[in-house]
């Protein structure tokens, strides 16, 4: 008579283990999806970093062009005026 409760406890324990394993498998699948999303986000951020660097270089070039357009004629004017 004592064997029946042990079998029931063993069955309940096995069912609990099976549910735990299913839960762990689901968490691992979710983790894989999260890793894929994180990799995509990292790739996008690196791409955006390159675009920002490119825009920064273009900005510096435009500032240099405007400064040259202002200062070169001003220097030429001053040289002609004092010479």
GIFENTA-V92658 format. One record per backbone hydrogen bond with DSSP energy under -0.5 kcal/mol. CO is the residue of the C=O (numbers start at 0). NH is the residue of the N-H. If there is no record, write none. Layout:
CO | NH
CO | NH
//
This chain:
0 | 4
1 | 5
2 | 6
3 | 7
4 | 8
5 | 9
6 | 10
7 | 11
8 | 12
9 | 13
10 | 14
11 | 15
12 | 16
13 | 17
14 | 18
15 | 19
16 | 20
17 | 21
18 | 22
19 | 23
20 | 24
21 | 25
22 | 26
23 | 27
24 | 28
25 | 29
26 | 30
27 | 31
28 | 32
29 | 33
30 | 34
31 | 35
32 | 36
33 | 37
34 | 38
35 | 39
36 | 40
37 | 41
38 | 42
39 | 43
40 | 44
41 | 45
42 | 46
43 | 47
44 | 48
45 | 49
46 | 50
47 | 51
48 | 52
49 | 53
50 | 54
51 | 55
52 | 56
53 | 57
54 | 58
55 | 59
56 | 60
57 | 61
58 | 62
59 | 63
60 | 64
61 | 65
62 | 66
63 | 67
64 | 68
65 | 69
66 | 70
67 | 71
69 | 73
70 | 74
71 | 75
72 | 76
73 | 77
74 | 78
75 | 79
76 | 80
77 | 81
78 | 82
//
